[in-house]
């Protein structure tokens, strides 16, 4: 198959998933790369172009072993028209559980033909100086593996004349998928004493949960705890103080310190 255009389709609040997909695209060596960024709130209603005679590289972070519900709902609006797809999940060094299987099934539901998949590691959303979890990942080594994976996909596609009869891509996971996390109505908070009201936290929030005026107000009912606002705040004014999240972060930092490596499936 001769594919000249790659569509990078991603939900990536902290940009770790985007980095991995860009590495894969470099390995593919395809001339035209388009970004379909489903992260912003506008992606919920944005008209998405149909795809024909192209390749899709679809990526999402993993939240508690599943795709974020917002990522899944936005990806379901895509129309794949039977084009090949590479599916990728990025997790915080614990486990990706059912997320890659869920993404494979979602891609098929949206009309794509998954031909390869991968699970890569990114810095955990809850990682901070007190509870470091996969800090700085994907790092140089991870991105080198992403490039190599892209080359593997390129080589596989060069031997394929058609997708007709292509076997179902096998990836780890279980169905029914695991239950989503029951934690709700929790969000980062703002330290008003050091907040500069710069508003940098507003555009990075994928659910439009943050508003800035005289104070910073967060709608906890729609916050997905991606912590993009925390990692974006140059003043360090956005923090996750909820004791339940801090406990989870502490356990992850203690138990998930051993480096895990990317896994790929063809």
Helices and strands as residue ranges (DSSP letters): E 5-11, H 16-28, E 32-37, G 41-44, E 55-63, E 66-67, H 69-75, E 84-91, H 99-109, E 113-121, H 140-158, E 189-190, H 200-204, E 210-212, E 216-218, H 228-232, E 238-239, H 243-255, E 263-265
